[in-house]
Amino acid sequence: MRKIIGFLLLSWSTFTVAADAPHRILSLAPNITEILFDIGAGDQVVAVDRNSTYPDEAAKLPKVSVTDDTSAEAILGFKPDLVLMAPTQDNITEEATLEKFNVPVEKIDVQRLKDLSAAYIKLGKLTGHEKEAATKSKQLQDQFDQLIKQAKPKKQLNVFFQLATNPLITVNNKTVIGDVISLCGGENIFGKELLSAPRVSLEAVIKANPDVIVSDQPHTLHTDWQKWPEMTAVKNQHLYAIPPDLIDRPGPRLIDGARLMCRAFRDVAQEKK
């Protein structure tokens, strides 16, 4: 009988969160939200930012409007015992006020692809899901490693990534998207820019004459560029759209965006043979 009780207690402890782990988490970034649900901490999340629409369980949660004037009072209304945000969101909360109410604030920084694993591990420790986070992190890394091993274009393709249209914004090499471009065998035509998301002129893109244009704006990609048929990417219709949720959010679905980009580059390379 004691053995049975001991087994039941062990089984229960395996599937429950430690008492000292946060049980009312507020996530203010969609990639953080997705990682939390990926590691099994979704039940501890009580509210998310308005862009956190995945998975379905997150979409159903109460939303916090993440703007420059988001106040600590709005956050405190959810009675969180942990607030998670990206480092760029310093201006949306009054951290000093939150600290007065003993609400810890943690920032999850994923600027490069290599930072994704560390984000998993940190969130695992913060939420009491260390084992799940380690497992999920390794699975994701294995998938990226497998993608790296796949055949890439023998000749690097010049790539323009369109992050926004008006103004025209792209990314440099020191970004997650820049890392994915390199991983897939592409050469980012604005990779050496100092800013991570620099504004560029249309003239500069035309002059660089990329082999491929990739955008996170599927609804306007083709209409935006058809006016410039002299460009190699446009002439050959090497215009590829990747849903923003899959390429702009460094979380569990980034591997899906990376697969789409790598497949696009392989298709272009196949046509050039």
C-alpha positions as a LaTeX table, in Angstrom:
\begin{tabular}{lrrr}
\hline
Residue & $x$ (\AA) & $y$ (\AA) & $z$ (\AA) \\
\hline
Met1 & 0.00 & 0.00 & 0.00 \\
Arg2 & 2.81 & 2.40 & 0.88 \\
Lys3 & 4.46 & 1.70 & $-2.47$ \\
Ile4 & 1.22 & 2.53 & $-4.29$ \\
Ile5 & 0.79 & 5.77 & $-2.33$ \\
Gly6 & 4.44 & 6.65 & $-2.97$ \\
Phe7 & 4.01 & 6.02 & $-6.69$ \\
Leu8 & 0.88 & 8.18 & $-6.82$ \\
Leu9 & 2.63 & 11.02 & $-5.02$ \\
Leu10 & 5.60 & 10.78 & $-7.37$ \\
Ser11 & 3.32 & 10.78 & $-10.40$ \\
Trp12 & 1.40 & 13.80 & $-9.08$ \\
Ser13 & 4.59 & 15.76 & $-8.44$ \\
Thr14 & 5.74 & 15.02 & $-11.98$ \\
Phe15 & 2.72 & 16.72 & $-13.50$ \\
Thr16 & 2.20 & 19.64 & $-11.11$ \\
Val17 & 4.03 & 22.92 & $-10.80$ \\
Ala18 & 6.05 & 23.65 & $-7.67$ \\
Ala19 & 4.22 & 25.70 & $-5.05$ \\
Asp20 & 6.79 & 28.50 & $-5.26$ \\
Ala21 & 6.50 & 28.79 & $-9.05$ \\
Pro22 & 4.47 & 31.74 & $-10.39$ \\
His23 & 0.83 & 30.87 & $-10.98$ \\
Arg24 & $-0.39$ & 34.20 & $-12.42$ \\
Ile25 & 1.91 & 35.09 & $-15.29$ \\
Leu26 & 1.33 & 38.04 & $-17.58$ \\
Ser27 & 3.10 & 37.79 & $-20.95$ \\
Leu28 & 3.58 & 41.00 & $-22.93$ \\
Ala29 & 5.23 & 39.55 & $-26.06$ \\
Pro30 & 3.78 & 36.96 & $-28.47$ \\
Asn31 & 6.98 & 34.95 & $-28.83$ \\
Ile32 & 7.22 & 34.66 & $-25.03$ \\
Thr33 & 3.59 & 33.55 & $-24.89$ \\
Glu34 & 4.21 & 30.84 & $-27.48$ \\
Ile35 & 7.26 & 29.53 & $-25.64$ \\
Leu36 & 5.33 & 29.43 & $-22.36$ \\
Phe37 & 2.64 & 27.26 & $-23.90$ \\
Asp38 & 5.24 & 25.15 & $-25.67$ \\
Ile39 & 6.94 & 24.22 & $-22.39$ \\
Gly40 & 3.67 & 23.45 & $-20.61$ \\
Ala41 & 3.32 & 26.68 & $-18.61$ \\
Gly42 & 0.18 & 27.85 & $-20.40$ \\
Asp43 & $-2.09$ & 27.10 & $-17.45$ \\
Gln44 & $-0.10$ & 29.62 & $-15.39$ \\
Val45 & $-0.70$ & 32.48 & $-17.84$ \\
Val46 & $-3.61$ & 34.77 & $-16.88$ \\
Ala47 & $-3.29$ & 37.50 & $-19.52$ \\
Val48 & $-1.30$ & 38.31 & $-22.66$ \\
Asp49 & $-0.67$ & 41.16 & $-25.07$ \\
Arg50 & $-3.08$ & 41.68 & $-27.97$ \\
Asn51 & $-0.67$ & 40.14 & $-30.49$ \\
Ser52 & $-0.56$ & 36.84 & $-28.61$ \\
Thr53 & $-3.04$ & 34.96 & $-30.77$ \\
Tyr54 & $-1.34$ & 31.55 & $-30.78$ \\
Pro55 & $-2.01$ & 28.90 & $-29.63$ \\
Asp56 & $-5.82$ & 28.98 & $-29.40$ \\
Glu57 & $-5.65$ & 28.83 & $-25.61$ \\
Ala58 & $-3.62$ & 32.05 & $-25.57$ \\
Ala59 & $-6.00$ & 33.76 & $-27.98$ \\
Lys60 & $-8.85$ & 33.20 & $-25.51$ \\
Leu61 & $-7.05$ & 34.85 & $-22.59$ \\
Pro62 & $-7.71$ & 38.44 & $-21.45$ \\
Lys63 & $-5.64$ & 40.94 & $-23.41$ \\
Val64 & $-3.42$ & 43.81 & $-22.34$ \\
Ser65 & $-3.03$ & 46.66 & $-24.80$ \\
Val66 & 0.73 & 47.07 & $-25.08$ \\
Thr67 & 1.29 & 50.75 & $-25.86$ \\
Asp68 & 3.62 & 53.49 & $-24.72$ \\
Asp69 & 1.14 & 54.55 & $-22.05$ \\
Thr70 & 0.32 & 51.11 & $-20.67$ \\
Ser71 & 0.28 & 51.72 & $-16.93$ \\
Ala72 & 1.35 & 49.58 & $-14.04$ \\
Glu73 & $-2.21$ & 49.86 & $-12.72$ \\
Ala74 & $-3.58$ & 48.12 & $-15.82$ \\
Ile75 & $-1.13$ & 45.27 & $-15.28$ \\
Leu76 & $-1.72$ & 45.08 & $-11.54$ \\
Gly77 & $-5.41$ & 44.59 & $-12.24$ \\
Phe78 & $-4.59$ & 41.01 & $-13.28$ \\
Lys79 & $-2.81$ & 40.38 & $-9.94$ \\
Pro80 & 0.26 & 38.84 & $-11.62$ \\
Asp81 & 3.05 & 37.18 & $-9.69$ \\
Leu82 & 5.36 & 37.45 & $-12.74$ \\
Val83 & 5.43 & 39.85 & $-15.69$ \\
Leu84 & 7.38 & 38.83 & $-18.79$ \\
Met85 & 8.39 & 41.20 & $-21.57$ \\
Ala86 & 10.95 & 41.88 & $-24.28$ \\
Pro87 & 13.83 & 44.28 & $-23.48$ \\
Thr88 & 12.48 & 46.76 & $-26.03$ \\
Gln89 & 9.33 & 47.18 & $-23.93$ \\
Asp90 & 10.96 & 49.25 & $-21.20$ \\
Asn91 & 8.61 & 52.16 & $-21.84$ \\
Ile92 & 5.30 & 50.32 & $-21.48$ \\
Thr93 & 5.39 & 49.64 & $-17.76$ \\
Glu94 & 6.22 & 51.52 & $-14.63$ \\
Glu95 & 8.63 & 48.96 & $-13.23$ \\
Ala96 & 9.23 & 50.88 & $-10.04$ \\
Thr97 & 5.51 & 50.78 & $-9.27$ \\
Leu98 & 5.36 & 47.05 & $-9.98$ \\
Glu99 & 8.32 & 46.47 & $-7.70$ \\
Lys100 & 6.53 & 48.33 & $-4.89$ \\
Phe101 & 3.80 & 45.73 & $-5.15$ \\
Asn102 & 6.40 & 42.94 & $-5.19$ \\
Val103 & 5.63 & 41.98 & $-8.78$ \\
Pro104 & 8.80 & 40.64 & $-10.42$ \\
Val105 & 9.48 & 41.68 & $-14.00$ \\
Glu106 & 11.69 & 39.55 & $-16.23$ \\
Lys107 & 12.91 & 40.43 & $-19.72$ \\
Ile108 & 13.41 & 37.71 & $-22.30$ \\
Asp109 & 15.94 & 38.78 & $-24.91$ \\
Val110 & 16.00 & 36.95 & $-28.26$ \\
Gln111 & 18.00 & 39.10 & $-30.65$ \\
Arg112 & 19.75 & 36.26 & $-32.49$ \\
Leu113 & 18.85 & 32.70 & $-33.36$ \\
Lys114 & 21.32 & 31.40 & $-30.76$ \\
Asp115 & 19.39 & 33.25 & $-28.04$ \\
Leu116 & 16.26 & 31.16 & $-28.56$ \\
Ser117 & 17.57 & 28.17 & $-26.62$ \\
Ala118 & 18.58 & 30.40 & $-23.69$ \\
Ala119 & 15.09 & 31.92 & $-23.67$ \\
Tyr120 & 13.56 & 28.46 & $-23.35$ \\
Ile121 & 15.86 & 27.54 & $-20.47$ \\
Lys122 & 15.26 & 30.83 & $-18.64$ \\
Leu123 & 11.48 & 30.58 & $-18.99$ \\
Gly124 & 11.64 & 26.97 & $-17.82$ \\
Lys125 & 13.44 & 28.00 & $-14.63$ \\
Leu126 & 11.12 & 30.94 & $-14.02$ \\
Thr127 & 7.96 & 28.87 & $-14.38$ \\
Gly128 & 8.99 & 25.57 & $-12.80$ \\
His129 & 9.16 & 23.73 & $-16.14$ \\
Glu130 & 12.91 & 23.21 & $-16.43$ \\
Lys131 & 12.76 & 19.65 & $-17.76$ \\
Glu132 & 10.07 & 20.42 & $-20.33$ \\
Ala133 & 11.94 & 23.54 & $-21.46$ \\
Ala134 & 15.21 & 21.63 & $-21.86$ \\
Thr135 & 13.46 & 18.93 & $-23.88$ \\
Lys136 & 11.62 & 21.38 & $-26.13$ \\
Ser137 & 14.74 & 23.49 & $-26.61$ \\
Lys138 & 16.75 & 20.48 & $-27.72$ \\
Gln139 & 14.02 & 19.34 & $-30.09$ \\
Leu140 & 13.90 & 22.78 & $-31.68$ \\
Gln141 & 17.69 & 22.96 & $-31.96$ \\
Asp142 & 17.75 & 19.51 & $-33.56$ \\
Gln143 & 15.27 & 20.71 & $-36.17$ \\
Phe144 & 17.42 & 23.73 & $-36.99$ \\
Asp145 & 20.51 & 21.52 & $-37.16$ \\
Gln146 & 18.71 & 19.25 & $-39.60$ \\
Leu147 & 17.78 & 22.27 & $-41.71$ \\
Ile148 & 21.42 & 23.38 & $-41.77$ \\
Lys149 & 22.46 & 19.95 & $-43.09$ \\
Gln150 & 20.09 & 20.13 & $-46.04$ \\
Ala151 & 21.42 & 21.12 & $-49.44$ \\
Lys152 & 21.81 & 24.86 & $-49.96$ \\
Pro153 & 22.38 & 26.87 & $-53.14$ \\
Lys154 & 25.97 & 26.37 & $-54.33$ \\
Lys155 & 26.09 & 30.07 & $-55.10$ \\
Gln156 & 24.75 & 32.45 & $-52.49$ \\
Leu157 & 21.59 & 34.24 & $-53.53$ \\
Asn158 & 21.35 & 37.98 & $-52.96$ \\
Val159 & 18.29 & 38.45 & $-50.76$ \\
Phe160 & 16.18 & 41.44 & $-49.81$ \\
Phe161 & 13.90 & 40.95 & $-46.81$ \\
Gln162 & 11.00 & 43.39 & $-46.69$ \\
Leu163 & 9.90 & 44.00 & $-43.12$ \\
Ala164 & 7.67 & 46.98 & $-43.86$ \\
Thr165 & 6.48 & 48.87 & $-46.93$ \\
Asn166 & 5.94 & 52.50 & $-46.02$ \\
Pro167 & 8.62 & 53.33 & $-45.07$ \\
Leu168 & 10.62 & 50.50 & $-46.62$ \\
Ile169 & 12.31 & 48.64 & $-43.76$ \\
Thr170 & 14.58 & 45.60 & $-43.80$ \\
Val171 & 16.88 & 43.76 & $-41.36$ \\
Asn172 & 20.63 & 43.49 & $-40.92$ \\
Asn173 & 22.66 & 40.34 & $-40.28$ \\
Lys174 & 22.59 & 40.72 & $-36.49$ \\
Thr175 & 18.95 & 39.70 & $-36.19$ \\
Val176 & 17.02 & 36.46 & $-35.99$ \\
Ile177 & 15.75 & 36.94 & $-39.55$ \\
Gly178 & 19.27 & 37.76 & $-40.71$ \\
Asp179 & 20.46 & 34.50 & $-39.14$ \\
Val180 & 17.73 & 32.55 & $-40.94$ \\
Ile181 & 18.71 & 34.11 & $-44.28$ \\
Ser182 & 22.32 & 33.02 & $-43.73$ \\
Leu183 & 21.28 & 29.58 & $-42.48$ \\
Cys184 & 19.37 & 29.02 & $-45.73$ \\
Gly185 & 22.32 & 30.07 & $-47.89$ \\
Gly186 & 21.31 & 33.62 & $-48.69$ \\
Glu187 & 23.31 & 36.84 & $-48.70$ \\
Asn188 & 21.40 & 39.71 & $-47.09$ \\
Ile189 & 21.94 & 42.73 & $-49.34$ \\
Phe190 & 21.61 & 45.09 & $-46.34$ \\
Gly191 & 23.24 & 42.75 & $-43.85$ \\
Lys192 & 26.04 & 45.15 & $-42.93$ \\
Glu193 & 23.76 & 48.04 & $-41.96$ \\
Leu194 & 24.34 & 49.28 & $-38.40$ \\
Leu195 & 20.70 & 49.34 & $-37.36$ \\
Ser196 & 18.93 & 46.05 & $-36.84$ \\
Ala197 & 15.87 & 47.27 & $-38.77$ \\
Pro198 & 17.12 & 50.03 & $-41.06$ \\
Arg199 & 15.04 & 52.14 & $-43.41$ \\
Val200 & 16.23 & 51.80 & $-46.99$ \\
Ser201 & 15.35 & 53.57 & $-50.20$ \\
Leu202 & 13.65 & 51.95 & $-53.14$ \\
Glu203 & 16.56 & 53.12 & $-55.27$ \\
Ala204 & 19.01 & 51.23 & $-53.06$ \\
Val205 & 17.03 & 48.00 & $-53.44$ \\
Ile206 & 16.80 & 48.40 & $-57.21$ \\
Lys207 & 20.53 & 49.11 & $-57.43$ \\
Ala208 & 21.37 & 46.02 & $-55.33$ \\
Asn209 & 19.18 & 43.98 & $-57.72$ \\
Pro210 & 18.45 & 41.02 & $-55.43$ \\
Asp211 & 17.89 & 37.50 & $-56.77$ \\
Val212 & 15.10 & 36.97 & $-54.25$ \\
Ile213 & 12.70 & 39.20 & $-52.35$ \\
Val214 & 11.18 & 37.78 & $-49.18$ \\
Ser215 & 8.47 & 39.60 & $-47.27$ \\
Asp216 & 6.35 & 39.11 & $-44.17$ \\
Gln217 & 3.54 & 40.97 & $-45.93$ \\
Pro218 & 1.86 & 38.44 & $-48.22$ \\
His219 & $-1.05$ & 40.69 & $-49.20$ \\
Thr220 & 1.07 & 43.40 & $-50.82$ \\
Leu221 & 4.28 & 41.64 & $-51.83$ \\
His222 & 3.51 & 41.07 & $-55.51$ \\
Thr223 & 1.72 & 44.34 & $-56.17$ \\
Asp224 & 4.51 & 46.30 & $-54.45$ \\
Trp225 & 7.21 & 45.09 & $-56.83$ \\
Gln226 & 5.58 & 44.55 & $-60.22$ \\
Lys227 & 6.36 & 48.16 & $-61.15$ \\
Trp228 & 10.05 & 47.23 & $-61.34$ \\
Pro229 & 10.24 & 44.35 & $-63.86$ \\
Glu230 & 13.90 & 45.11 & $-64.58$ \\
Met231 & 14.86 & 43.70 & $-61.17$ \\
Thr232 & 16.05 & 40.10 & $-61.30$ \\
Ala233 & 13.76 & 38.96 & $-58.48$ \\
Val234 & 10.72 & 40.54 & $-60.15$ \\
Lys235 & 11.59 & 39.43 & $-63.68$ \\
Asn236 & 11.88 & 35.82 & $-62.52$ \\
Gln237 & 8.98 & 36.12 & $-60.04$ \\
His238 & 11.22 & 35.15 & $-57.16$ \\
Leu239 & 8.95 & 36.89 & $-54.67$ \\
Tyr240 & 8.19 & 34.88 & $-51.55$ \\
Ala241 & 5.90 & 35.71 & $-48.65$ \\
Ile242 & 6.29 & 34.18 & $-45.21$ \\
Pro243 & 3.52 & 34.77 & $-42.64$ \\
Pro244 & 4.79 & 37.26 & $-40.04$ \\
Asp245 & 3.87 & 34.96 & $-37.15$ \\
Leu246 & 6.36 & 32.41 & $-38.48$ \\
Ile247 & 9.34 & 34.66 & $-39.19$ \\
Asp248 & 8.96 & 37.76 & $-36.98$ \\
Arg249 & 8.38 & 35.89 & $-33.71$ \\
Pro250 & 11.43 & 34.05 & $-32.35$ \\
Gly251 & 9.54 & 31.20 & $-30.76$ \\
Pro252 & 8.61 & 27.57 & $-31.45$ \\
Arg253 & 7.14 & 28.31 & $-34.90$ \\
Leu254 & 10.26 & 30.05 & $-36.19$ \\
Ile255 & 11.42 & 26.69 & $-37.54$ \\
Asp256 & 8.38 & 26.68 & $-39.85$ \\
Gly257 & 9.31 & 30.11 & $-41.19$ \\
Ala258 & 12.92 & 29.00 & $-41.66$ \\
Arg259 & 11.78 & 25.94 & $-43.60$ \\
Leu260 & 9.71 & 28.11 & $-45.93$ \\
Met261 & 12.66 & 30.42 & $-46.56$ \\
Cys262 & 15.11 & 27.57 & $-47.19$ \\
Arg263 & 12.63 & 25.91 & $-49.56$ \\
Ala264 & 12.26 & 29.18 & $-51.49$ \\
Phe265 & 16.03 & 29.53 & $-51.89$ \\
Arg266 & 16.33 & 25.91 & $-53.07$ \\
Asp267 & 13.58 & 26.48 & $-55.64$ \\
Val268 & 15.34 & 29.58 & $-56.97$ \\
Ala269 & 18.67 & 27.76 & $-57.16$ \\
Gln270 & 17.00 & 24.87 & $-59.01$ \\
Glu271 & 15.60 & 27.26 & $-61.63$ \\
Lys272 & 19.03 & 28.84 & $-62.18$ \\
Lys273 & 20.61 & 25.51 & $-63.13$ \\
\hline
\end{tabular}
